[in-house]
Amino acid sequence: MGKLDGKVAFITGAARGQGRSHAIRLAQEGADIIAVDICRQIGTVGYPMATQEDLAETTGQVEALDRRIYAAQADVRDVTGLRQAFEAGTAEIGPVDIVLANAGIAPVSLNPVDEEWQDVIDVNLTGVYNTVRIAIPSMIERGAGGAIVLTSSTAGLSGFSGHSPGGLGYTASKHGVVGLMRSWANVLAPHNIRVNSVHPTGVNTPMIVNETMAELLAAAPPNAMMNALPVDLVEPADISNAILFLVSDEGRYVTGVTLPVDAGFTNKR
């Protein structure tokens, strides 16, 4: 018996990195998955973004666990296309019990442009808003409760992302996610729908481990990005395990919390 037997999870940014890890971890516990990802590049993002091949790999890994998955290319900025993917997924897989608003970008570079601000706000904040508002009506109508987790960051609990448009936008968007979480936690509590946010430090994913980010970190002040515990990066599975707690019955009375999975990074700030 898995902790999530009979549950369906809607996950954005699921083609690779944290999103893929979440899909696999929840599937290991019995959940079926509706997975979406943009699967194309955004101009201001200085590292290669996920592809259709990446999303196909997520699909294969979930199916290898003998779980069902519906995967679709969708942009969280496009509420119409995202809703179409959600509705097609629920028609094939079933009604959603769990929502993981995970899709996010970090459009930062040594040669910043003004467009970075709008792109990161559109994906990391408006995209989270779109993801959850699409799912809420069916969750309320079903009357079976549920759990929603929004992926924020240690940047959502402090201010350390520099002064570029992308860095400021990243921090602002991740703080904004906390406001959405706290508001939805109150609004949805009468429906037994719990809402929380997770706040990772640097995670070993392509968003962090790439040439552009390496250049930025090399130019940062000494110790600016160091965790308290002696580890440079946490693994995607570390975030997935925290999310599993939040969406399972083990976290049934946990709502409205900002949960750092950050190796002590926030505590040092």
Residue frames relative to the residue before (quaternion, step in Angstrom):
aa qw qx qy qz dx dy dz
M 1.0000 0.0000 0.0000 0.0000 0.00 0.00 0.00
G 0.2534 -0.7690 0.5708 0.1365 3.54 -0.92 0.98
K 0.6214 -0.5658 0.3987 0.3672 3.54 -1.24 0.41
L 0.7781 0.3017 -0.1486 0.5305 3.59 1.20 -0.49
D 0.1987 0.8038 -0.5357 0.1655 3.59 1.11 0.59
G 0.8240 0.2204 -0.1845 0.4882 3.56 -0.90 0.98
K 0.5856 0.5817 -0.3681 0.4280 3.58 1.26 -0.02
V 0.2111 -0.7389 0.6249 0.1377 3.54 -1.32 0.49
A 0.1376 -0.8029 0.5785 0.0420 3.57 -0.85 1.03
F 0.2323 -0.7385 0.6234 0.1098 3.55 -1.05 0.94
I 0.0023 0.8285 -0.5540 0.0817 3.58 -0.47 1.25
T 0.1930 -0.7654 0.6036 0.1121 3.57 -0.87 0.98
G 0.7776 0.2698 -0.2374 0.5159 3.55 -1.17 0.60
A 0.3381 0.8150 -0.4125 0.2264 3.54 1.19 0.64
A 0.4849 0.7093 -0.4284 0.2796 3.62 1.20 -0.12
R 0.8012 -0.0498 0.0651 0.5927 3.60 1.07 -0.63
G 0.7514 0.4351 -0.2632 0.4204 3.56 -1.31 -0.22
Q 0.8333 -0.1269 0.1167 0.5252 3.55 -1.01 -0.84
G 0.6491 0.5444 -0.3331 0.4139 3.59 0.90 -0.85
R 0.6515 0.4893 -0.3131 0.4880 3.58 0.96 -0.84
S 0.6409 0.5308 -0.3242 0.4499 3.58 0.93 -0.88
H 0.6519 0.5075 -0.3192 0.4643 3.59 0.95 -0.84
A 0.6427 0.5272 -0.3264 0.4501 3.58 0.93 -0.88
I 0.6831 0.4822 -0.2879 0.4669 3.57 0.89 -0.92
R 0.6725 0.5056 -0.3127 0.4409 3.60 0.86 -0.91
L 0.6799 0.4687 -0.2983 0.4786 3.58 0.92 -0.85
A 0.6229 0.5244 -0.3400 0.4705 3.59 1.07 -0.67
Q 0.6049 0.5577 -0.3524 0.4460 3.59 1.04 -0.68
E 0.7243 0.4028 -0.2256 0.5122 3.57 1.17 -0.61
G 0.7223 -0.5030 0.2300 0.4152 3.56 1.24 0.44
A 0.5382 0.6422 -0.4071 0.3635 3.61 1.21 -0.11
D 0.3147 -0.6673 0.6334 0.2334 3.52 -1.31 0.49
I 0.3253 -0.8040 0.4907 0.0838 3.55 -1.08 0.83
I 0.1116 -0.7004 0.6970 0.1057 3.51 -1.22 0.72
A 0.0500 -0.8422 0.5339 -0.0555 3.56 -0.35 1.30
V 0.0162 0.7926 -0.6094 0.0166 3.58 -0.87 0.92
D 0.0544 0.7680 -0.6372 0.0360 3.53 -1.27 0.52
I 0.5684 -0.6115 0.4288 0.3452 3.56 -1.12 0.63
C 0.1121 -0.8528 0.5019 0.0911 3.60 1.13 -0.68
R 0.7068 0.3250 -0.3136 0.5446 3.57 0.91 0.91
Q 0.6077 -0.6011 0.3998 0.3310 3.54 -1.29 0.38
I 0.2238 -0.6974 0.6592 0.1702 3.55 -1.28 0.58
G 0.5795 -0.6838 0.3239 0.3028 3.55 -0.69 1.15
T 0.7253 0.4464 -0.2586 0.4560 3.59 0.95 -0.79
V 0.5720 0.5856 -0.3843 0.4270 3.61 1.24 -0.15
G 0.3048 -0.8267 0.4576 0.1195 3.54 -0.57 1.22
Y 0.6784 0.3913 -0.2948 0.5475 3.58 1.24 0.27
P 0.5959 -0.5788 0.3983 0.3889 3.62 -1.11 0.51
M 0.2921 -0.7587 0.5604 0.1579 3.55 -0.87 1.00
A 0.7235 -0.4614 0.3005 0.4164 3.55 -1.32 0.22
T 0.2857 -0.7511 0.5793 0.1367 3.52 -1.28 0.55
Q 0.6746 -0.4564 0.3805 0.4380 3.55 -1.33 0.08
E 0.6111 0.5484 -0.3449 0.4548 3.58 1.11 -0.65
D 0.6182 0.5336 -0.3393 0.4668 3.57 1.07 -0.70
L 0.6662 0.4942 -0.3050 0.4679 3.57 0.92 -0.89
A 0.6218 0.5268 -0.3391 0.4699 3.57 1.06 -0.69
E 0.6263 0.5294 -0.3360 0.4632 3.59 1.06 -0.68
T 0.6170 0.5213 -0.3369 0.4837 3.59 1.02 -0.75
T 0.6381 0.5367 -0.3186 0.4509 3.56 0.94 -0.92
G 0.6848 0.4984 -0.2866 0.4478 3.54 0.86 -0.95
Q 0.6732 0.4979 -0.3054 0.4535 3.57 0.97 -0.82
V 0.6405 0.4956 -0.3320 0.4836 3.59 1.05 -0.65
E 0.6605 0.5042 -0.3098 0.4620 3.58 0.93 -0.86
A 0.6084 0.5594 -0.3498 0.4411 3.59 1.11 -0.62
L 0.6538 0.4787 -0.2995 0.5037 3.57 1.28 -0.35
D 0.4736 -0.6959 0.4081 0.3535 3.57 1.36 0.18
R 0.5040 0.5946 -0.4573 0.4281 3.54 1.04 0.84
R 0.4895 -0.6485 0.4977 0.3036 3.55 -1.22 0.51
I 0.0073 0.7858 -0.6184 0.0048 3.55 -1.15 0.65
Y 0.1319 -0.7258 0.6689 0.0914 3.53 -1.16 0.78
A 0.0516 -0.8157 0.5759 -0.0190 3.59 -0.61 1.15
A 0.0405 0.8047 -0.5886 0.0665 3.57 -0.93 0.90
Q 0.4325 -0.6492 0.5569 0.2854 3.52 -1.23 0.59
A 0.2107 0.7655 -0.5778 0.1893 3.57 -0.66 1.14
D 0.3342 -0.7306 0.5726 0.1633 3.54 -1.15 0.80
V 0.4198 -0.7315 0.4717 0.2573 3.60 -0.61 1.05
R 0.5847 0.5709 -0.3741 0.4385 3.61 1.21 -0.28
D 0.6929 0.4374 -0.2373 0.5218 3.57 1.24 -0.55
V 0.2436 -0.8265 0.4863 0.1453 3.56 0.06 1.27
T 0.6233 0.5433 -0.3481 0.4417 3.60 1.06 -0.64
G 0.6930 0.4612 -0.2758 0.4805 3.57 0.85 -0.93
L 0.6385 0.5207 -0.3272 0.4628 3.56 1.03 -0.76
R 0.6474 0.5075 -0.3220 0.4687 3.59 0.98 -0.79
Q 0.6254 0.5350 -0.3398 0.4552 3.58 1.00 -0.74
A 0.6536 0.4998 -0.3084 0.4773 3.59 0.99 -0.83
F 0.6452 0.5238 -0.3139 0.4591 3.57 0.97 -0.86
E 0.6962 0.4732 -0.2814 0.4606 3.57 0.83 -0.96
A 0.6369 0.5031 -0.3342 0.4791 3.59 1.03 -0.70
G 0.6527 0.5234 -0.3104 0.4513 3.56 1.02 -0.78
T 0.6900 0.4612 -0.2918 0.4754 3.57 0.88 -0.87
A 0.6017 0.5503 -0.3622 0.4516 3.59 1.12 -0.58
E 0.7306 0.4195 -0.2347 0.4849 3.58 1.03 -0.76
I 0.7856 0.3499 -0.1612 0.4842 3.59 0.89 -0.98
G 0.5712 -0.5679 0.3998 0.4374 3.58 1.02 -0.83
P 0.6950 -0.4871 0.3268 0.4158 3.58 -1.27 0.23
V 0.4917 -0.7031 0.4534 0.2415 3.52 -1.09 0.85
D 0.1988 -0.7664 0.6035 0.0946 3.54 -1.08 0.88
I 0.7818 0.2305 -0.0694 0.5752 3.57 1.15 -0.75
V 0.0677 -0.7728 0.6303 0.0301 3.56 -1.03 0.86
L 0.0527 -0.7700 0.6357 0.0131 3.56 -0.88 1.01
A 0.1438 -0.7842 0.6017 0.0467 3.56 -0.35 1.30
N 0.0624 0.8678 -0.4765 0.1265 3.51 0.31 1.37
A 0.5418 0.6563 -0.4102 0.3280 3.62 1.07 -0.60
G 0.2134 0.7769 -0.5708 0.1584 3.55 -0.92 0.91
I 0.1894 -0.7643 0.6059 0.1132 3.55 -1.28 0.46
A 0.1928 -0.7416 0.6266 0.1424 3.55 -1.34 0.33
P 0.0236 -0.8449 0.5343 -0.0104 3.61 0.24 1.24
V 0.3020 0.7439 -0.5322 0.2687 3.57 0.41 1.24
S 0.0505 0.7926 -0.6025 0.0787 3.55 -1.08 0.76
L 0.5979 -0.5498 0.4383 0.3850 3.54 -1.32 0.09
N 0.7326 0.2926 -0.1964 0.5823 3.58 1.30 -0.20
P 0.0602 -0.8678 0.4923 0.0308 3.58 0.54 1.17
V 0.1595 -0.7482 0.6356 0.1039 3.53 -1.31 0.52
D 0.6487 -0.5638 0.3506 0.3721 3.56 -1.15 0.65
E 0.6094 0.5987 -0.3529 0.3817 3.60 1.05 -0.73
E 0.5039 0.6598 -0.4240 0.3620 3.59 1.19 -0.41
W 0.6226 0.5724 -0.3441 0.4078 3.57 0.94 -0.91
Q 0.7288 0.4435 -0.2627 0.4507 3.57 0.66 -1.08
D 0.6377 0.5373 -0.3399 0.4348 3.57 0.96 -0.79
V 0.7098 0.4520 -0.2834 0.4600 3.59 0.82 -0.91
I 0.6147 0.5164 -0.3511 0.4819 3.61 1.06 -0.60
D 0.6608 0.5256 -0.3092 0.4376 3.58 0.93 -0.92
V 0.7226 0.4182 -0.2515 0.4896 3.60 0.91 -0.86
N 0.7890 0.4070 -0.1980 0.4155 3.56 0.58 -1.19
L 0.7582 0.3169 -0.1951 0.5353 3.59 1.14 -0.49
T 0.7186 0.4023 -0.2567 0.5059 3.59 0.65 -1.06
G 0.6227 0.5505 -0.3397 0.4402 3.59 1.05 -0.70
V 0.6293 0.5068 -0.3236 0.4924 3.57 1.08 -0.73
Y 0.6334 0.5300 -0.3203 0.4641 3.57 0.95 -0.89
N 0.6684 0.4998 -0.3037 0.4596 3.59 0.88 -0.93
T 0.6470 0.5473 -0.3209 0.4229 3.57 0.89 -0.94
V 0.7343 0.4304 -0.2436 0.4650 3.54 0.77 -1.03
R 0.6781 0.4958 -0.3272 0.4327 3.61 0.85 -0.81
I 0.5863 0.5560 -0.3711 0.4576 3.58 1.18 -0.44
A 0.7369 0.4512 -0.2291 0.4482 3.55 0.95 -0.91
I 0.5742 0.6574 -0.3762 0.3109 3.59 1.02 -0.77
P 0.6760 0.5182 -0.3518 0.3882 3.67 0.63 -0.93
S 0.6911 0.4679 -0.2968 0.4641 3.60 0.86 -0.87
M 0.6235 0.5339 -0.3447 0.4554 3.59 1.06 -0.66
I 0.6598 0.4899 -0.3059 0.4807 3.58 0.97 -0.83
E 0.6653 0.5184 -0.3070 0.4409 3.58 0.87 -0.96
R 0.6543 0.5237 -0.3153 0.4452 3.58 0.98 -0.79
G 0.2678 -0.8227 0.4669 0.1830 3.58 1.11 -0.64
A 0.5468 0.6327 -0.3890 0.3865 3.59 1.19 0.44
G 0.5452 -0.6152 0.3994 0.4059 3.58 1.26 0.20
G 0.0415 0.8084 -0.5871 0.0103 3.53 -1.19 -0.49
A 0.2974 -0.7395 0.5780 0.1752 3.53 -1.35 -0.02
I 0.1063 -0.7751 0.6226 0.0163 3.53 -1.01 0.94
V 0.0309 -0.7820 0.6224 0.0126 3.56 -0.95 0.89
L 0.1941 -0.7714 0.6005 0.0817 3.55 -0.86 1.05
T 0.3258 -0.7425 0.5506 0.1985 3.57 -0.86 0.93
S 0.0593 -0.7659 0.6402 -0.0015 3.53 -0.61 1.20
S 0.4110 -0.6750 0.5526 0.2647 3.59 -0.93 -0.87
T 0.6079 -0.4723 0.4440 0.4586 3.55 -1.27 0.04
A 0.5826 0.5691 -0.3670 0.4494 3.59 1.22 -0.43
G 0.6238 0.5216 -0.3424 0.4706 3.59 1.26 -0.21
L 0.7131 0.3983 -0.2399 0.5247 3.58 1.32 -0.07
S 0.7720 0.1758 -0.1114 0.6006 3.57 1.29 -0.06
G 0.3801 -0.7167 0.5298 0.2473 3.58 -1.25 -0.07
F 0.2842 0.7966 -0.4853 0.2218 3.56 0.00 1.24
S 0.5360 0.6935 -0.3725 0.3048 3.59 1.23 0.02
G 0.6543 -0.5586 0.3236 0.3938 3.58 1.10 0.55
H 0.5570 -0.6491 0.4374 0.2778 3.53 -1.35 -0.06
S 0.4350 0.6800 -0.4809 0.3423 3.62 1.18 0.25
P 0.6504 -0.5065 0.3685 0.4297 3.61 -1.16 0.36
G 0.6822 0.4851 -0.2944 0.4610 3.58 0.94 -0.84
G 0.6621 0.5069 -0.3066 0.4591 3.57 0.97 -0.82
L 0.6623 0.4815 -0.2989 0.4902 3.57 0.95 -0.88
G 0.6566 0.5110 -0.3108 0.4596 3.57 0.97 -0.83
Y 0.6187 0.5409 -0.3446 0.4537 3.57 1.02 -0.76
T 0.6871 0.4730 -0.2866 0.4711 3.57 0.82 -0.98
A 0.6529 0.5113 -0.3190 0.4588 3.59 0.93 -0.86
S 0.6675 0.5045 -0.3117 0.4502 3.58 0.91 -0.88
K 0.6866 0.4829 -0.2909 0.4590 3.57 0.93 -0.85
H 0.5984 0.5048 -0.3556 0.5105 3.59 1.18 -0.44
G 0.6409 0.5401 -0.3204 0.4414 3.57 1.01 -0.81
V 0.5939 0.5678 -0.3525 0.4479 3.55 1.10 -0.68
V 0.6244 0.5325 -0.3398 0.4595 3.60 1.04 -0.73
G 0.6459 0.5159 -0.3217 0.4618 3.58 0.98 -0.77
L 0.6311 0.5132 -0.3282 0.4802 3.57 1.01 -0.78
M 0.6531 0.5308 -0.3152 0.4386 3.57 0.88 -0.96
R 0.6991 0.4763 -0.2875 0.4492 3.58 0.77 -0.99
S 0.6518 0.5046 -0.3195 0.4674 3.58 1.02 -0.75
W 0.6834 0.4734 -0.2916 0.4731 3.58 0.84 -0.93
A 0.5942 0.5698 -0.3769 0.4245 3.62 1.01 -0.69
N 0.6833 0.4633 -0.2827 0.4884 3.59 1.00 -0.75
V 0.6799 0.5079 -0.2944 0.4394 3.57 0.87 -0.98
L 0.7714 0.3915 -0.1875 0.4653 3.58 0.91 -0.91
A 0.4472 0.7131 -0.4479 0.3015 3.61 1.20 -0.21
P 0.6473 0.5178 -0.3522 0.4346 3.67 0.87 -0.71
H 0.6854 0.4451 -0.2757 0.5060 3.58 1.23 -0.41
N 0.4552 -0.7015 0.4262 0.3450 3.59 1.30 0.18
I 0.4527 0.6193 -0.4865 0.4180 3.54 1.05 0.87
R 0.2105 -0.8027 0.5520 0.0816 3.54 -0.59 1.20
V 0.0958 -0.7949 0.5986 0.0232 3.58 -1.04 0.81
N 0.0734 0.7872 -0.6049 0.0953 3.56 -0.81 1.08
S 0.2615 -0.7386 0.5870 0.2037 3.56 -1.31 0.12
V 0.2453 -0.7344 0.6118 0.1619 3.55 -1.22 0.60
H 0.1855 -0.8016 0.5674 0.0339 3.52 -1.09 0.86
P 0.0927 -0.8323 0.5455 0.0321 3.58 0.14 1.26
T 0.4090 -0.5807 0.6252 0.3235 3.47 -1.41 0.30
G 0.7630 -0.2936 0.2354 0.5255 3.61 -1.13 -0.41
V 0.1524 -0.7945 0.5862 0.0433 3.55 -0.86 1.04
N 0.5079 -0.6664 0.4643 0.2870 3.56 -1.04 0.81
T 0.3646 0.6890 -0.5263 0.3398 3.54 0.32 1.35
P 0.6798 -0.4993 0.3338 0.4210 3.62 -1.22 0.25
M 0.5755 0.5846 -0.3958 0.4128 3.64 1.13 -0.37
I 0.7415 0.3599 -0.1974 0.5307 3.58 1.15 -0.62
V 0.7472 0.3588 -0.1978 0.5233 3.57 0.92 -0.91
N 0.4529 0.6328 -0.5013 0.3783 3.56 0.05 1.36
E 0.6904 -0.5132 0.3183 0.3983 3.57 -1.24 0.40
T 0.6422 0.5336 -0.3324 0.4386 3.59 0.95 -0.82
M 0.6878 0.4671 -0.2897 0.4741 3.58 0.85 -0.92
A 0.6058 0.5553 -0.3542 0.4463 3.58 1.05 -0.69
E 0.6425 0.5169 -0.3185 0.4675 3.60 1.00 -0.81
L 0.6628 0.5063 -0.3053 0.4595 3.58 0.95 -0.86
L 0.6706 0.4945 -0.3010 0.4639 3.57 0.92 -0.88
A 0.6250 0.5390 -0.3385 0.4520 3.57 1.08 -0.68
A 0.7078 0.4476 -0.2514 0.4852 3.57 1.14 -0.68
A 0.5380 0.6430 -0.3959 0.3747 3.60 1.27 -0.22
P 0.6211 -0.5284 0.4065 0.4121 3.61 -1.20 0.38
P 0.6180 -0.5582 0.3872 0.3957 3.62 -1.08 0.58
N 0.8484 0.1596 -0.1486 0.4824 3.56 -1.06 0.86
A 0.3732 0.7641 -0.4709 0.2347 3.60 1.23 0.10
M 0.7952 0.2843 -0.1309 0.5192 3.58 1.02 -0.77
M 0.4186 0.7348 -0.4545 0.2797 3.60 1.18 0.35
N 0.3869 -0.6936 0.5637 0.2268 3.54 -1.09 0.82
A 0.5838 -0.5610 0.4417 0.3865 3.57 -1.26 0.29
L 0.6889 0.4125 -0.2673 0.5327 3.58 0.96 -0.85
P 0.5419 -0.6628 0.4129 0.3108 3.60 -1.06 0.67
V 0.4967 0.5941 -0.4753 0.4177 3.56 0.48 1.24
D 0.4248 -0.7253 0.4827 0.2461 3.58 -0.84 0.95
L 0.7973 0.0385 0.0336 0.6014 3.55 0.92 -0.99
V 0.3291 -0.6823 0.5992 0.2591 3.54 -1.18 0.53
E 0.5035 -0.6515 0.4788 0.3046 3.56 -1.27 0.30
P 0.6386 -0.5258 0.3819 0.4122 3.62 -1.13 0.49
A 0.6249 0.5598 -0.3420 0.4233 3.60 1.01 -0.75
D 0.5907 0.5697 -0.3733 0.4326 3.60 1.12 -0.56
I 0.6605 0.4712 -0.2986 0.5026 3.58 1.05 -0.76
S 0.6388 0.5400 -0.3270 0.4398 3.58 0.97 -0.83
N 0.6495 0.5153 -0.3229 0.4565 3.60 0.97 -0.78
A 0.6359 0.5084 -0.3295 0.4781 3.58 1.04 -0.71
I 0.6464 0.5109 -0.3125 0.4727 3.57 0.99 -0.83
L 0.6094 0.5541 -0.3530 0.4438 3.58 0.98 -0.78
F 0.6337 0.5135 -0.3272 0.4771 3.59 0.96 -0.80
L 0.6956 0.5000 -0.2881 0.4279 3.58 0.81 -0.97
V 0.7573 0.3914 -0.2203 0.4740 3.61 0.98 -0.76
S 0.6264 0.5352 -0.3428 0.4514 3.60 1.24 -0.22
D 0.6902 -0.4645 0.3480 0.4321 3.56 -1.30 0.07
E 0.5340 0.6224 -0.4108 0.3983 3.58 1.19 -0.34
G 0.7479 0.3271 -0.1979 0.5427 3.58 1.18 -0.52
R 0.2232 0.8546 -0.4571 0.1042 3.57 1.23 0.42
Y 0.7559 0.3164 -0.2068 0.5346 3.61 1.15 -0.42
V 0.5212 0.6090 -0.4239 0.4217 3.56 1.21 0.46
T 0.2513 0.7449 -0.5863 0.1953 3.56 -0.61 1.14
G 0.7990 0.3020 -0.2302 0.4662 3.53 -1.17 0.65
V 0.5564 0.6219 -0.3954 0.3838 3.61 1.16 0.39
T 0.3082 -0.6847 0.6275 0.2062 3.52 -1.32 0.55
L 0.0918 -0.8394 0.5357 0.0017 3.56 -0.25 1.29
P 0.2145 -0.7794 0.5737 0.1318 3.62 -0.45 1.15
V 0.0278 -0.7162 0.6960 0.0434 3.53 -1.13 0.77
D 0.2958 0.8357 -0.3642 0.2855 3.47 0.70 1.25
A 0.4452 -0.7134 0.4481 0.3033 3.60 1.23 0.32
G 0.7036 -0.4941 0.2576 0.4410 3.56 1.09 0.73
F 0.3428 0.7757 -0.4807 0.2231 3.60 1.26 0.13
T 0.6949 0.4852 -0.2892 0.4450 3.58 0.79 -1.02
N 0.6358 0.5546 -0.3311 0.4225 3.57 1.01 -0.76
K 0.6425 0.5229 -0.3223 0.4581 3.59 1.18 -0.47
R 0.6244 0.5868 -0.3428 0.3850 3.58 1.17 -0.46
